[in-house]
Amino acid sequence: MYSMTKFRIIRWLTVTVIAVFLGSGCVYYNTFFNAKKKFNEAEDIQKKNRKSQQNVGRQNQRGGGGAGSRYQTGRKDIGGNRGTQSQSLVTPQVKLLYEDAIKKASKVLKFHPESKYVDDALWLIGKSYFNMGDYLLGDRKFQELVINHPNSKYADDSYFYSGLCQVELGNEELANKAFAKVESMFPKSIYIDDIYFAKGKIDKNEKNCTAAIDQFNLYLEKFPKGDSSAKATFLIGQCKEETEDYYDAYLTYSRVKDYNPDRELYFHAALASAVAVLKTDSLHMGMKILDDLAKNERYFEYSSRIRLKIAEGYYLQEEIEKATEEYTNVTVQTPRTDESAEAYYRLGLIYQNDLFDIAKAKEAFTKAQSESNTSEYRNLALSKSAQIAKLESYQMELLRADSMLMAEQGVEPDSISADTSSSPDSAAVILPPDSLLAERSAIDTLKAATVEIDTLKSVDTTEIVIGPMPESVDDSSGDFIGPVQVEDSIMAVEDSSGQYAFPESLLIEAGLDSVQINEDSVMAVEAARRDSVRQEIIRSGIETRFLLAELYAYELNRPDSALAEYLLLVKEHPDSPFAIRALLAAANIEFNRQDTARGNLLLRRIIDEYPRSPQAVQASEILEYPLDLSKNAVGLYARAESLIYYDNDPDSAIAIFRYIADNFPDLSAKASFAVAWTLDNILNVTDSSAYHAYTSVNNQYPQTEYAEAAKVKLGMVSRTTANRQPRQEREEETREEPEQPEVDPDSLRRMAMELPRAPRVMTLGEFLYPEELLDKDLKGQVIFKIKLDITGRVQDYEIIGPSGERAIDSVATAALLETEFDTSDLDFTRLDSFFIYSILFERPEIDIFNDPYRDKREEEQQ
């Protein structure tokens, strides 16, 4: 009996253990089975939706369908959406199924890490992330699989898809390493042929079009049919177009239809063929293709894109009216879209460059900015609007200056036209009539600010008016004459004792040597002030015309208008320093237009009319014309600077500076300082020669700016800072004021406004809005106080207008240090001074077409 009972207990325990073991196995198998079920459901839906959801550069199914990786419904094309941010490539329904599959498969990894289904779970999770566009997470699972399960049946799949993930993330080198693993470890893998395609995409992304075409052709040899072959042919066409082989690109695009592509790829190939053939000047052929596409009802959804290309064709045929009509139709039929934004931008270009209607161009560019936040033409339109605003500002300033000049010549302001340059562009801005009264307004303002003459008629002109002015003046009969408005005048000022007098500068301008306030002195001061204001406005107008010409030449691509402005400046203001620069700029325009004869004539004018200018030296070097510089101090100085900047010959430069200092008294101080500066900053002498050179400048030219600059340098040599108090005085001041108040940011900004602006930028440092701040819509500027070295690089800096975000200030600082400025026109003494420089920032619009962070990562990987 006892033995029988014992036997039953043992049998029960055995059954229980087996049941528990089998039960636990069933648990993780069921978990994985459910995950696999959800994954397959998602894949099945993807299959059904593939035809309607298929996009160029995204998923396409390889011809032949047959072999493929496990749980796969099609090949994943390369080069679609790049970047680390997740962007789902599936419908919300499919995304939920993939996420459910990931959740269930992750339980297998967490609770059953020794299960035989671990590698299956890793593959399923990685492929789900990949299909959803989460390439970083997908790659992690593929890497985990090949590292921990190198003999898994999914090893070749994981290496291949890891490579695809790296391509999407912009890491071409890592992608090639992953593909090399497939080729070396799995020579019979089904992915060997796909690697040709993948490598072709990598080469194309790296702009290595010849290698890309070779890879795509290898793929086509293996798979001459199917969607992927059609796509490979399409990409070959893109490569040929990128190398400007437009006719061959057209022929390649036209062959895409021979591979029986899906509807969308067929459309893109046909559209690309039309664009390519238009670039060969075969306009009729290109327009015929576009017209056929427009009439095909299957492509009605793409009608706006087709219309854009038709409009482009009309423009190339110089049918401006038809092009304008087509672009306008796009804006009406598909408002608030990327296509309408492009249409408005193209309209703006036509109005600006072809119809010379700046008002309409401005309106079109403004609309292009607001049509679509995702359009690549938004920022382009913003840039064009800024150019127009600059153009209008310059022309308003020119009108004011020209009206002032004509008023001096006796021409009525009302007869002045806005056409200041006889060029179509200059006449484009029609100014309101009241803006022609700028000169009158300036004079009226001066009159209102001066002392009322009539109120001073009773004052004895032989007496000097001293002491506070009365509120009113009576004549000898005691009658009231009127108020004396000296207190409101910009001419008379009150000194510390409460007495009134004219500023010394105005008395000098008027040729007076007393402080008498009488009718004659007031009229003389008023006339001097008027003349000073007029001359300043006219001088400013000369510079504005030069800036307007530069705007035409370098931003608006209007060389004819630029040339007209430059030559008009030379004609009307031949004695201005801008006249010589204008002639040189005009010569450069002619050379760029391959008109060497006219360019040479302009250079000869510089040599003949301005032989002692630095531009004459440049002209003589270009023409290889012998120029006697022995009497051209400015030219010699420019030549010496050139030896430092471009020829790396500071010794010869010093010799020229010394020759100038000995023979040209007007430039002696400047040239002497240049000698000391070159010894100190270029040759970096270790003896006392630089010190003695600075001392000589300070002793020989004590009342000049160069002596002050030399004192600063001497202070640096002696390890003390010039213009600071002695140590003992600073310590006493510190004891008196132990607590220093916080610096007012507004005071820093006011201080910045007093600094001169930095020279023209030659190389702009890249500023990229910090990625971690993309959730904040920030806009503003970071203001720097900077000091430059001779090469134009930043030598010292201080942030005096921070953004409020440490990350933005840090990136702005890095951009500043990469920026190079044009110091060729700066005097050496200015290199020891501070300038103000601002960097603007604004959160960028990110989409699949515009992702600067993705582009940055791509550059870093190269």
Salt bridges, closest charged atoms under 4 A:
ASP77 OD2 - LYS231 NZ 2.46
GLU99 OE2 - LYS95 NZ 2.51
ASP100 OD2 - LYS38 NZ 3.79
ASP100 OD1 - LYS104 NZ 2.81
ASP120 OD2 - LYS153 NZ 3.38
GLU144 OE1 - LYS141 NZ 3.52
ASP156 OD1 - ARG70 NH1 3.89
ASP157 OD1 - ARG70 NH1 2.86
GLU168 OE2 - LYS76 NZ 3.52
GLU172 OE2 - ARG82 NH2 2.25
GLU183 OE1 - LYS199 NZ 3.26
ASP194 OD2 - ARG62 NH1 2.89
ASP194 OD1 - ARG75 NE 2.99
ASP227 OD2 - LYS51 NZ 3.85
GLU241 OE2 - LYS279 NZ 3.13
GLU242 OE2 - LYS204 NZ 3.45
ASP248 OD2 - LYS240 NZ 3.15
GLU264 OE2 - HIS268 NE2 3.53
ASP291 OD2 - LYS295 NZ 3.05
ASP292 OD2 - LYS288 NZ 2.87
GLU301 OE2 - ARG263 NH2 2.94
GLU312 OE1 - LYS309 NZ 3.64
GLU319 OE1 - LYS322 NZ 3.20
GLU326 OE2 - ARG307 NH1 3.45
GLU342 OE2 - ARG346 NH2 3.58
GLU363 OE2 - LYS367 NZ 3.34
GLU371 OE2 - ARG336 NH1 3.91
GLU392 OE1 - LYS362 NZ 3.23
ASP402 OD2 - ARG545 NH2 3.03
ASP414 OD2 - ARG440 NH2 3.13
ASP425 OD2 - ARG558 NE 3.04
ASP454 OD1 - LYS457 NZ 3.49
GLU526 OE2 - ARG530 NH2 3.40
GLU536 OE2 - ARG539 NH2 3.12
GLU543 OE1 - ARG539 NH1 3.61
GLU555 OE2 - LYS390 NZ 2.96
ASP560 OD1 - ARG593 NH1 2.34
GLU565 OE1 - ARG545 NH1 2.65
GLU572 OE1 - HIS573 NE2 3.94
GLU590 OE1 - ARG593 NH2 3.38
GLU590 OE2 - ARG598 NE 3.01
ASP595 OD2 - ARG598 NE 3.95
ASP608 OD1 - ARG604 NH2 3.72
GLU609 OE2 - ARG605 NE 3.07
GLU621 OE2 - ARG639 NH1 3.43
ASP647 OD2 - ARG639 NH1 3.50
ASP680 OD2 - LYS713 NZ 3.86
GLU708 OE2 - LYS711 NZ 3.51
GLU731 OE2 - ARG727 NE 3.21
GLU766 OE1 - LYS856 NZ 3.36
GLU771 OE1 - ARG857 NH1 3.71
ASP777 OD1 - ARG843 NE 3.88
GLU798 OE1 - LYS785 NZ 3.35
GLU805 OE2 - LYS776 NZ 3.10
GLU820 OE2 - ARG793 NH1 3.20
ASP822 OD2 - ARG760 NH2 2.96
ASP827 OD1 - LYS670 NZ 3.25
ASP832 OD1 - LYS713 NZ 3.12
ASP855 OD1 - ARG854 NE 3.43
GLU858 OE2 - ARG82 NH1 2.53
